[in-house]
Amino acid sequence: MAKAASSSAPSGDAPSWGLAFLRLYVGWVLMSAGYAKVVADTGAAFVTAQSSRIAASPNWYRWFGEDVVLANPGVFAFLIQWGELVGGVLLFLGALTRPVGIAVAFMMLNFYFCGPVGQQGYVLLMLVCALVCAISRAGHRMGLDGWVGESLPRAVTW
């Protein structure tokens, strides 16, 4: 005799618990780093200090670093601080995991080319973990994505 499915059973499209814990870890790391930058009021000097890294980056990235990032160091300092803090909080809570995971991966790609020397391996690992969280819908298990997904338009949460 077939056993009836329980309504409390996780849905078949929910990610594994391992991915949920990965999301919690990535969120915690980003939230902690962002909070430290906000409290320390990391400013434009942090961004301009990376000018030598930007100058040494590949040609296809260098134009962005020189013409956009270094031309607006205050804006990018703000984006770094609050992108890490808010992105970390949202990943930790499992809210908007897909768009936030992609945004964090993009931020980590930029850090790979213009971030502090010696952290490229760590940044690459965070980039991959953020993409895994986004692709796997890691906020659907032990996160707010199930509730947010019902409340927001599909274009936002896909």
DRENGU-405695 format. One record per residue: x, y, z of N, C-alpha, C, O, CB in turn; residue number from 0. Coordinates in nm, 2 decimals. Glycine has a CB too. Example, Ala and Ser with C-alpha at 12.3 -4.5 7.8 and 13.67 -1.06 7.14 Angstrom:
BEGIN
{rec {1.32,-0.57,0.78},{1.23,-0.45,0.78},{1.32,-0.33,0.78},{1.42,-0.33,0.85},{1.13,-0.45,0.90},0};
{rec {1.28,-0.22,0.71},{1.37,-0.11,0.71},{1.29,0.00,0.79},{1.34,0.11,0.80},{1.41,-0.06,0.57},1};
END
This chain:
BEGIN
{rec {0.08,-0.12,0.00},{0.00,0.00,0.00},{0.09,0.12,0.00},{0.18,0.13,0.08},{-0.09,0.00,0.12},0};
{rec {0.06,0.22,-0.08},{0.13,0.35,-0.09},{0.10,0.44,0.03},{-0.01,0.45,0.07},{0.11,0.42,-0.22},1};
{rec {0.20,0.49,0.08},{0.19,0.58,0.19},{0.16,0.72,0.14},{0.23,0.77,0.05},{0.32,0.58,0.28},2};
{rec {0.06,0.79,0.20},{0.03,0.93,0.15},{0.13,1.02,0.19},{0.19,1.01,0.30},{-0.11,0.97,0.21},3};
{rec {0.16,1.12,0.10},{0.26,1.22,0.13},{0.22,1.32,0.24},{0.10,1.36,0.24},{0.30,1.30,0.00},4};
{rec {0.30,1.34,0.33},{0.27,1.44,0.44},{0.29,1.58,0.39},{0.38,1.61,0.31},{0.36,1.41,0.56},5};
{rec {0.21,1.67,0.44},{0.22,1.81,0.40},{0.34,1.87,0.46},{0.39,1.98,0.42},{0.10,1.89,0.44},6};
{rec {0.40,1.81,0.57},{0.52,1.87,0.63},{0.65,1.82,0.56},{0.76,1.87,0.60},{0.52,1.84,0.78},7};
{rec {0.64,1.73,0.47},{0.76,1.68,0.40},{0.81,1.79,0.31},{0.74,1.86,0.25},{0.72,1.55,0.32},8};
{rec {0.95,1.80,0.30},{1.01,1.90,0.22},{0.97,1.87,0.07},{0.96,1.75,0.03},{1.16,1.90,0.24},9};
{rec {0.96,1.97,-0.01},{0.92,1.96,-0.15},{1.04,1.90,-0.22},{1.16,1.91,-0.18},{0.88,2.09,-0.21},10};
{rec {1.02,1.83,-0.33},{1.12,1.77,-0.41},{1.22,1.87,-0.47},{1.33,1.83,-0.50},{1.06,1.69,-0.52},11};
{rec {1.19,1.99,-0.48},{1.28,2.09,-0.54},{1.36,2.17,-0.43},{1.43,2.26,-0.47},{1.20,2.19,-0.62},12};
{rec {1.34,2.13,-0.30},{1.42,2.20,-0.20},{1.56,2.14,-0.20},{1.58,2.03,-0.22},{1.35,2.17,-0.06},13};
{rec {1.66,2.23,-0.18},{1.80,2.19,-0.18},{1.83,2.10,-0.06},{1.75,2.09,0.04},{1.89,2.31,-0.19},14};
{rec {1.95,2.04,-0.06},{1.99,1.96,0.05},{2.02,2.05,0.17},{2.04,2.17,0.16},{2.11,1.87,0.02},15};
{rec {2.03,1.98,0.29},{2.06,2.06,0.41},{2.20,2.11,0.40},{2.23,2.22,0.46},{2.05,1.97,0.53},16};
{rec {2.29,2.04,0.33},{2.43,2.09,0.31},{2.43,2.22,0.24},{2.51,2.31,0.28},{2.51,1.99,0.23},17};
{rec {2.35,2.24,0.14},{2.35,2.37,0.07},{2.29,2.47,0.16},{2.33,2.59,0.15},{2.26,2.35,-0.06},18};
{rec {2.19,2.44,0.24},{2.13,2.54,0.33},{2.24,2.58,0.43},{2.25,2.70,0.46},{2.01,2.48,0.41},19};
{rec {2.32,2.49,0.48},{2.43,2.53,0.57},{2.54,2.61,0.50},{2.60,2.71,0.56},{2.49,2.41,0.64},20};
{rec {2.56,2.58,0.37},{2.66,2.66,0.29},{2.61,2.81,0.28},{2.68,2.90,0.30},{2.68,2.60,0.15},21};
{rec {2.48,2.82,0.26},{2.42,2.95,0.24},{2.43,3.03,0.38},{2.46,3.15,0.38},{2.27,2.94,0.21},22};
{rec {2.41,2.96,0.49},{2.42,3.03,0.62},{2.56,3.07,0.64},{2.59,3.18,0.69},{2.38,2.93,0.73},23};
{rec {2.66,2.99,0.60},{2.80,3.03,0.62},{2.84,3.15,0.53},{2.90,3.24,0.58},{2.89,2.91,0.59},24};
{rec {2.80,3.14,0.41},{2.84,3.25,0.32},{2.77,3.38,0.36},{2.83,3.49,0.36},{2.79,3.22,0.17},25};
{rec {2.65,3.37,0.40},{2.58,3.49,0.46},{2.64,3.54,0.58},{2.66,3.66,0.59},{2.43,3.45,0.49},26};
{rec {2.68,3.46,0.67},{2.75,3.50,0.80},{2.88,3.57,0.76},{2.91,3.68,0.82},{2.77,3.38,0.89},27};
{rec {2.96,3.51,0.68},{3.09,3.57,0.64},{3.07,3.71,0.58},{3.14,3.81,0.62},{3.17,3.48,0.54},28};
{rec {2.98,3.72,0.48},{2.96,3.85,0.42},{2.90,3.95,0.52},{2.94,4.07,0.52},{2.86,3.83,0.30},29};
{rec {2.80,3.91,0.60},{2.74,4.00,0.69},{2.85,4.05,0.79},{2.85,4.17,0.82},{2.63,3.92,0.77},30};
{rec {2.94,3.97,0.84},{3.04,4.01,0.93},{3.14,4.10,0.87},{3.18,4.20,0.93},{3.12,3.88,0.98},31};
{rec {3.18,4.07,0.74},{3.27,4.16,0.67},{3.21,4.29,0.64},{3.27,4.40,0.66},{3.32,4.09,0.54},32};
{rec {3.09,4.29,0.60},{3.02,4.42,0.57},{2.99,4.50,0.69},{3.01,4.62,0.69},{2.88,4.39,0.50},33};
{rec {2.96,4.44,0.80},{2.94,4.51,0.93},{3.07,4.58,0.97},{3.07,4.69,1.02},{2.88,4.41,1.04},34};
{rec {3.18,4.50,0.96},{3.31,4.56,1.00},{3.34,4.68,0.92},{3.39,4.78,0.97},{3.42,4.45,0.99},35};
{rec {3.31,4.67,0.79},{3.34,4.79,0.70},{3.25,4.91,0.73},{3.29,5.02,0.72},{3.33,4.74,0.55},36};
{rec {3.12,4.88,0.76},{3.03,4.99,0.79},{3.07,5.06,0.92},{3.07,5.18,0.93},{2.88,4.94,0.80},37};
{rec {3.10,4.98,1.02},{3.14,5.03,1.15},{3.27,5.11,1.14},{3.29,5.22,1.20},{3.16,4.92,1.26},38};
{rec {3.37,5.06,1.06},{3.50,5.13,1.04},{3.48,5.24,0.94},{3.58,5.32,0.92},{3.60,5.03,1.00},39};
{rec {3.37,5.26,0.88},{3.34,5.36,0.78},{3.45,5.36,0.67},{3.51,5.46,0.63},{3.34,5.50,0.85},40};
{rec {3.47,5.23,0.62},{3.56,5.21,0.51},{3.52,5.30,0.39},{3.40,5.29,0.34},{3.56,5.06,0.46},41};
{rec {3.60,5.39,0.35},{3.57,5.49,0.25},{3.64,5.48,0.12},{3.69,5.37,0.08},{3.59,5.62,0.31},42};
{rec {3.65,5.59,0.05},{3.70,5.60,-0.08},{3.85,5.56,-0.08},{3.90,5.50,-0.18},{3.69,5.74,-0.14},43};
{rec {3.92,5.58,0.03},{4.06,5.54,0.04},{4.08,5.39,0.02},{4.18,5.35,-0.04},{4.12,5.59,0.17},44};
{rec {3.99,5.31,0.07},{3.99,5.17,0.05},{3.99,5.13,-0.10},{4.06,5.04,-0.14},{3.88,5.10,0.13},45};
{rec {3.90,5.20,-0.17},{3.89,5.17,-0.31},{4.01,5.22,-0.39},{4.07,5.14,-0.47},{3.76,5.24,-0.37},46};
{rec {4.05,5.34,-0.37},{4.17,5.40,-0.44},{4.30,5.32,-0.41},{4.39,5.32,-0.49},{4.19,5.54,-0.41},47};
{rec {4.31,5.26,-0.29},{4.43,5.18,-0.25},{4.44,5.06,-0.35},{4.55,5.00,-0.35},{4.42,5.14,-0.11},48};
{rec {4.34,5.02,-0.42},{4.35,4.91,-0.51},{4.39,4.95,-0.65},{4.38,4.86,-0.74},{4.21,4.84,-0.51},49};
{rec {4.43,5.07,-0.67},{4.46,5.12,-0.81},{4.57,5.03,-0.87},{4.56,5.01,-0.99},{4.50,5.26,-0.81},50};
{rec {4.67,4.99,-0.80},{4.78,4.91,-0.86},{4.73,4.77,-0.90},{4.77,4.72,-1.00},{4.90,4.89,-0.76},51};
{rec {4.63,4.71,-0.82},{4.57,4.59,-0.86},{4.49,4.60,-0.99},{4.49,4.52,-1.07},{4.48,4.53,-0.74},52};
{rec {4.42,4.71,-1.00},{4.34,4.74,-1.11},{4.43,4.76,-1.24},{4.39,4.71,-1.34},{4.25,4.86,-1.09},53};
{rec {4.54,4.83,-1.22},{4.63,4.85,-1.33},{4.69,4.72,-1.38},{4.73,4.71,-1.50},{4.74,4.95,-1.29},54};
{rec {4.71,4.62,-1.29},{4.76,4.49,-1.32},{4.66,4.39,-1.37},{4.70,4.28,-1.41},{4.84,4.44,-1.21},55};
{rec {4.53,4.43,-1.37},{4.43,4.34,-1.42},{4.42,4.32,-1.57},{4.48,4.40,-1.64},{4.29,4.38,-1.36},56};
{rec {4.36,4.22,-1.62},{4.35,4.20,-1.76},{4.28,4.32,-1.83},{4.20,4.39,-1.77},{4.27,4.07,-1.80},57};
{rec {4.32,4.34,-1.96},{4.27,4.46,-2.03},{4.12,4.47,-2.03},{4.06,4.58,-2.02},{4.32,4.45,-2.18},58};
{rec {4.05,4.36,-2.05},{3.90,4.36,-2.06},{3.84,4.40,-1.93},{3.72,4.45,-1.92},{3.85,4.22,-2.09},59};
{rec {3.91,4.39,-1.81},{3.86,4.44,-1.69},{3.92,4.58,-1.65},{3.85,4.65,-1.58},{3.89,4.34,-1.58},60};
{rec {4.04,4.61,-1.69},{4.10,4.73,-1.65},{4.02,4.85,-1.68},{4.02,4.95,-1.60},{4.24,4.74,-1.72},61};
{rec {3.96,4.86,-1.80},{3.88,4.98,-1.83},{3.77,5.00,-1.73},{3.75,5.12,-1.70},{3.82,4.96,-1.97},62};
{rec {3.71,4.90,-1.69},{3.60,4.91,-1.59},{3.66,4.96,-1.45},{3.60,5.06,-1.39},{3.52,4.78,-1.56},63};
{rec {3.77,4.91,-1.41},{3.83,4.95,-1.29},{3.88,5.09,-1.29},{3.86,5.16,-1.19},{3.95,4.86,-1.26},64};
{rec {3.94,5.13,-1.40},{3.99,5.27,-1.41},{3.89,5.37,-1.44},{3.88,5.48,-1.37},{4.10,5.27,-1.51},65};
{rec {3.80,5.34,-1.53},{3.70,5.44,-1.58},{3.57,5.45,-1.50},{3.50,5.55,-1.50},{3.67,5.42,-1.72},66};
{rec {3.54,5.34,-1.43},{3.42,5.34,-1.35},{3.45,5.34,-1.20},{3.40,5.42,-1.12},{3.33,5.22,-1.39},67};
{rec {3.52,5.24,-1.15},{3.55,5.22,-1.01},{3.63,5.33,-0.95},{3.59,5.40,-0.86},{3.61,5.08,-0.98},68};
{rec {3.75,5.35,-1.01},{3.84,5.46,-0.96},{3.79,5.60,-0.98},{3.83,5.69,-0.91},{3.98,5.44,-1.02},69};
{rec {3.70,5.61,-1.08},{3.64,5.74,-1.11},{3.53,5.78,-1.00},{3.49,5.89,-0.99},{3.58,5.75,-1.25},70};
{rec {3.48,5.68,-0.93},{3.37,5.69,-0.83},{3.41,5.61,-0.71},{3.33,5.53,-0.67},{3.24,5.65,-0.89},71};
{rec {3.52,5.64,-0.64},{3.56,5.56,-0.52},{3.46,5.57,-0.41},{3.44,5.47,-0.34},{3.69,5.60,-0.48},72};
{rec {3.39,5.68,-0.38},{3.30,5.69,-0.28},{3.18,5.60,-0.30},{3.13,5.54,-0.21},{3.26,5.83,-0.26},73};
{rec {3.13,5.60,-0.42},{3.01,5.52,-0.46},{3.05,5.37,-0.44},{2.97,5.30,-0.38},{2.97,5.55,-0.60},74};
{rec {3.16,5.33,-0.49},{3.20,5.19,-0.48},{3.23,5.15,-0.33},{3.21,5.03,-0.30},{3.32,5.16,-0.57},75};
{rec {3.29,5.24,-0.25},{3.31,5.21,-0.11},{3.17,5.18,-0.04},{3.16,5.09,0.04},{3.38,5.32,-0.04},76};
{rec {3.07,5.26,-0.07},{2.94,5.25,-0.02},{2.88,5.11,-0.07},{2.82,5.04,0.01},{2.84,5.36,-0.06},77};
{rec {2.89,5.08,-0.20},{2.84,4.96,-0.25},{2.91,4.84,-0.19},{2.84,4.73,-0.17},{2.86,4.95,-0.40},78};
{rec {3.04,4.85,-0.16},{3.11,4.73,-0.10},{3.06,4.71,0.04},{3.03,4.60,0.08},{3.26,4.76,-0.10},79};
{rec {3.05,4.82,0.12},{3.01,4.81,0.26},{2.87,4.75,0.27},{2.85,4.64,0.33},{3.01,4.94,0.33},80};
{rec {2.78,4.81,0.20},{2.64,4.78,0.22},{2.60,4.65,0.13},{2.51,4.58,0.17},{2.55,4.89,0.18},81};
{rec {2.67,4.63,0.02},{2.65,4.51,-0.06},{2.69,4.39,0.02},{2.61,4.29,0.02},{2.73,4.51,-0.18},82};
{rec {2.80,4.39,0.09},{2.84,4.28,0.18},{2.74,4.26,0.30},{2.70,4.15,0.32},{2.98,4.30,0.23},83};
{rec {2.71,4.37,0.36},{2.62,4.36,0.48},{2.48,4.31,0.44},{2.43,4.22,0.50},{2.61,4.50,0.55},84};
{rec {2.42,4.38,0.35},{2.28,4.35,0.31},{2.27,4.21,0.24},{2.19,4.13,0.27},{2.22,4.46,0.22},85};
{rec {2.37,4.19,0.15},{2.38,4.06,0.08},{2.40,3.95,0.18},{2.34,3.84,0.16},{2.49,4.06,-0.02},86};
{rec {2.48,3.97,0.28},{2.50,3.87,0.38},{2.38,3.84,0.46},{2.35,3.72,0.49},{2.62,3.91,0.47},87};
{rec {2.31,3.95,0.50},{2.19,3.93,0.58},{2.09,3.85,0.50},{2.02,3.76,0.56},{2.13,4.06,0.63},88};
{rec {2.07,3.89,0.38},{1.97,3.82,0.29},{2.00,3.68,0.27},{1.91,3.59,0.27},{1.95,3.89,0.16},89};
{rec {2.13,3.65,0.24},{2.17,3.51,0.23},{2.15,3.43,0.36},{2.10,3.32,0.36},{2.31,3.50,0.17},90};
{rec {2.19,3.49,0.47},{2.18,3.42,0.60},{2.03,3.39,0.63},{2.00,3.28,0.68},{2.23,3.51,0.71},91};
{rec {1.94,3.48,0.59},{1.80,3.46,0.62},{1.73,3.37,0.51},{1.62,3.32,0.53},{1.73,3.59,0.62},92};
{rec {1.80,3.35,0.40},{1.75,3.27,0.29},{1.64,3.35,0.21},{1.55,3.29,0.16},{1.69,3.15,0.34},93};
{rec {1.65,3.48,0.20},{1.56,3.57,0.13},{1.62,3.62,0.00},{1.73,3.67,0.00},{1.51,3.68,0.22},94};
{rec {1.55,3.60,-0.11},{1.59,3.64,-0.24},{1.73,3.58,-0.27},{1.81,3.65,-0.33},{1.60,3.80,-0.24},95};
{rec {1.74,3.45,-0.24},{1.87,3.38,-0.26},{1.92,3.39,-0.40},{2.04,3.41,-0.42},{1.85,3.24,-0.21},96};
{rec {1.84,3.37,-0.50},{1.89,3.37,-0.63},{1.94,3.50,-0.68},{2.06,3.51,-0.72},{1.78,3.32,-0.73},97};
{rec {1.86,3.61,-0.67},{1.92,3.74,-0.72},{2.04,3.79,-0.63},{2.13,3.84,-0.68},{1.81,3.84,-0.72},98};
{rec {2.03,3.76,-0.50},{2.14,3.81,-0.41},{2.26,3.72,-0.44},{2.37,3.78,-0.44},{2.09,3.79,-0.27},99};
{rec {2.25,3.59,-0.46},{2.36,3.51,-0.49},{2.43,3.55,-0.61},{2.56,3.55,-0.62},{2.32,3.36,-0.50},100};
{rec {2.36,3.59,-0.71},{2.42,3.63,-0.84},{2.49,3.77,-0.82},{2.60,3.79,-0.87},{2.31,3.64,-0.95},101};
{rec {2.43,3.86,-0.74},{2.49,3.99,-0.72},{2.62,3.97,-0.64},{2.72,4.04,-0.66},{2.39,4.08,-0.64},102};
{rec {2.61,3.88,-0.54},{2.73,3.86,-0.46},{2.84,3.79,-0.54},{2.96,3.83,-0.53},{2.70,3.76,-0.34},103};
{rec {2.81,3.70,-0.63},{2.91,3.64,-0.72},{2.97,3.75,-0.81},{3.09,3.75,-0.83},{2.84,3.53,-0.81},104};
{rec {2.89,3.84,-0.86},{2.94,3.95,-0.94},{3.04,4.04,-0.86},{3.14,4.08,-0.90},{2.83,4.04,-1.00},105};
{rec {3.00,4.07,-0.73},{3.09,4.15,-0.64},{3.22,4.07,-0.62},{3.32,4.14,-0.62},{3.01,4.18,-0.51},106};
{rec {3.21,3.94,-0.60},{3.33,3.86,-0.57},{3.42,3.86,-0.70},{3.54,3.86,-0.69},{3.30,3.72,-0.53},107};
{rec {3.36,3.86,-0.82},{3.44,3.86,-0.94},{3.52,3.99,-0.95},{3.63,3.99,-0.99},{3.35,3.85,-1.06},108};
{rec {3.46,4.10,-0.91},{3.53,4.23,-0.90},{3.64,4.23,-0.80},{3.75,4.28,-0.82},{3.43,4.34,-0.88},109};
{rec {3.61,4.17,-0.68},{3.71,4.16,-0.58},{3.83,4.07,-0.62},{3.94,4.10,-0.59},{3.65,4.10,-0.45},110};
{rec {3.80,3.97,-0.71},{3.91,3.89,-0.76},{4.01,3.97,-0.83},{4.13,3.95,-0.82},{3.85,3.78,-0.85},111};
{rec {3.97,4.06,-0.91},{4.06,4.14,-1.00},{4.11,4.26,-0.93},{4.23,4.31,-0.96},{3.99,4.18,-1.12},112};
{rec {4.04,4.32,-0.83},{4.09,4.45,-0.77},{4.09,4.45,-0.62},{4.12,4.55,-0.56},{4.00,4.56,-0.82},113};
{rec {4.07,4.33,-0.56},{4.07,4.32,-0.42},{4.22,4.31,-0.37},{4.31,4.31,-0.44},{3.99,4.21,-0.37},114};
{rec {4.23,4.30,-0.24},{4.36,4.29,-0.18},{4.44,4.17,-0.23},{4.38,4.06,-0.25},{4.35,4.29,-0.03},115};
{rec {4.57,4.19,-0.24},{4.66,4.08,-0.29},{4.66,3.97,-0.19},{4.65,3.99,-0.07},{4.80,4.13,-0.32},116};
{rec {4.66,3.85,-0.24},{4.67,3.73,-0.16},{4.53,3.67,-0.12},{4.53,3.56,-0.05},{4.74,3.76,-0.04},117};
{rec {4.42,3.73,-0.16},{4.29,3.68,-0.12},{4.21,3.63,-0.24},{4.09,3.60,-0.23},{4.21,3.79,-0.06},118};
{rec {4.28,3.61,-0.35},{4.21,3.56,-0.47},{4.15,3.42,-0.46},{4.04,3.40,-0.50},{4.30,3.57,-0.59},119};
{rec {4.22,3.34,-0.39},{4.17,3.20,-0.37},{4.04,3.20,-0.29},{3.94,3.13,-0.32},{4.27,3.11,-0.31},120};
{rec {4.04,3.28,-0.18},{3.93,3.29,-0.09},{3.81,3.36,-0.16},{3.70,3.31,-0.15},{3.96,3.37,0.04},121};
{rec {3.84,3.46,-0.24},{3.74,3.53,-0.31},{3.67,3.44,-0.42},{3.55,3.44,-0.44},{3.79,3.66,-0.38},122};
{rec {3.76,3.36,-0.49},{3.70,3.27,-0.59},{3.61,3.16,-0.52},{3.51,3.13,-0.58},{3.82,3.20,-0.66},123};
{rec {3.65,3.12,-0.40},{3.57,3.02,-0.33},{3.44,3.08,-0.29},{3.33,3.02,-0.31},{3.64,2.97,-0.20},124};
{rec {3.44,3.21,-0.24},{3.31,3.28,-0.21},{3.23,3.30,-0.33},{3.10,3.29,-0.33},{3.34,3.41,-0.14},125};
{rec {3.29,3.33,-0.45},{3.21,3.35,-0.57},{3.14,3.22,-0.61},{3.02,3.22,-0.64},{3.31,3.39,-0.69},126};
{rec {3.21,3.11,-0.61},{3.15,2.98,-0.64},{3.04,2.94,-0.54},{2.93,2.90,-0.58},{3.26,2.87,-0.64},127};
{rec {3.06,2.96,-0.41},{2.96,2.93,-0.31},{2.84,3.02,-0.33},{2.73,2.97,-0.32},{3.02,2.96,-0.17},128};
{rec {2.85,3.15,-0.37},{2.74,3.24,-0.39},{2.66,3.19,-0.51},{2.54,3.19,-0.51},{2.79,3.38,-0.41},129};
{rec {2.73,3.14,-0.62},{2.66,3.09,-0.74},{2.59,2.96,-0.70},{2.48,2.94,-0.75},{2.76,3.07,-0.85},130};
{rec {2.65,2.88,-0.62},{2.58,2.75,-0.58},{2.46,2.78,-0.51},{2.35,2.72,-0.53},{2.68,2.66,-0.49},131};
{rec {2.46,2.88,-0.42},{2.34,2.92,-0.34},{2.23,2.97,-0.44},{2.12,2.94,-0.42},{2.38,3.03,-0.24},132};
{rec {2.27,3.05,-0.54},{2.17,3.10,-0.63},{2.11,2.99,-0.72},{1.99,2.98,-0.73},{2.24,3.21,-0.72},133};
{rec {2.20,2.91,-0.77},{2.15,2.80,-0.86},{2.07,2.70,-0.79},{1.97,2.65,-0.85},{2.27,2.73,-0.93},134};
{rec {2.10,2.67,-0.67},{2.03,2.56,-0.60},{1.91,2.60,-0.52},{1.84,2.51,-0.46},{2.13,2.50,-0.50},135};
{rec {1.88,2.73,-0.53},{1.76,2.78,-0.45},{1.78,2.74,-0.30},{1.69,2.69,-0.24},{1.63,2.72,-0.51},136};
{rec {1.90,2.77,-0.25},{1.93,2.73,-0.11},{1.85,2.80,-0.01},{1.85,2.75,0.11},{2.08,2.77,-0.09},137};
{rec {1.77,2.90,-0.04},{1.68,2.96,0.06},{1.55,2.89,0.07},{1.47,2.93,0.16},{1.66,3.10,0.03},138};
{rec {1.52,2.79,-0.01},{1.39,2.72,0.00},{1.39,2.62,0.12},{1.28,2.57,0.15},{1.36,2.65,-0.13},139};
{rec {1.50,2.59,0.17},{1.51,2.50,0.29},{1.57,2.58,0.40},{1.68,2.63,0.39},{1.59,2.36,0.26},140};
{rec {1.50,2.59,0.51},{1.55,2.66,0.62},{1.58,2.81,0.59},{1.68,2.86,0.63},{1.67,2.59,0.68},141};
{rec {1.49,2.87,0.51},{1.51,3.01,0.47},{1.37,3.07,0.44},{1.27,3.01,0.44},{1.60,3.02,0.35},142};
{rec {1.38,3.20,0.41},{1.26,3.28,0.38},{1.21,3.28,0.24},{1.11,3.33,0.21},{1.28,3.42,0.43},143};
{rec {1.28,3.21,0.15},{1.25,3.22,0.01},{1.11,3.15,-0.02},{1.04,3.20,-0.11},{1.35,3.14,-0.07},144};
{rec {1.07,3.05,0.05},{0.94,3.00,0.03},{0.83,3.10,0.05},{0.73,3.11,-0.02},{0.92,2.88,0.12},145};
{rec {0.84,3.18,0.16},{0.74,3.28,0.19},{0.76,3.40,0.10},{0.66,3.45,0.05},{0.76,3.33,0.34},146};
{rec {0.88,3.44,0.07},{0.91,3.56,-0.02},{0.86,3.53,-0.16},{0.81,3.61,-0.23},{1.05,3.60,-0.01},147};
{rec {0.89,3.40,-0.20},{0.85,3.36,-0.33},{0.70,3.37,-0.36},{0.66,3.40,-0.47},{0.89,3.22,-0.36},148};
{rec {0.62,3.35,-0.26},{0.47,3.37,-0.27},{0.43,3.51,-0.26},{0.32,3.54,-0.31},{0.40,3.28,-0.16},149};
{rec {0.51,3.60,-0.20},{0.47,3.74,-0.18},{0.51,3.83,-0.29},{0.45,3.94,-0.31},{0.52,3.78,-0.05},150};
{rec {0.62,3.80,-0.36},{0.68,3.89,-0.46},{0.65,3.83,-0.60},{0.63,3.71,-0.62},{0.83,3.91,-0.44},151};
{rec {0.66,3.92,-0.70},{0.64,3.87,-0.84},{0.75,3.77,-0.88},{0.87,3.78,-0.83},{0.65,3.99,-0.94},152};
{rec {0.72,3.68,-0.96},{0.81,3.57,-1.01},{0.94,3.63,-1.07},{1.05,3.57,-1.06},{0.74,3.48,-1.11},153};
{rec {0.93,3.75,-1.13},{1.04,3.81,-1.20},{1.15,3.85,-1.10},{1.27,3.86,-1.13},{1.00,3.94,-1.27},154};
{rec {1.11,3.87,-0.97},{1.21,3.91,-0.87},{1.27,3.78,-0.81},{1.39,3.79,-0.78},{1.14,3.99,-0.76},155};
{rec {1.20,3.68,-0.79},{1.25,3.56,-0.72},{1.28,3.44,-0.81},{1.36,3.36,-0.76},{1.14,3.52,-0.62},156};
{rec {1.23,3.44,-0.92},{1.25,3.33,-1.02},{1.30,3.21,-0.95},{1.32,3.10,-1.02},{1.34,3.36,-1.13},157};
END
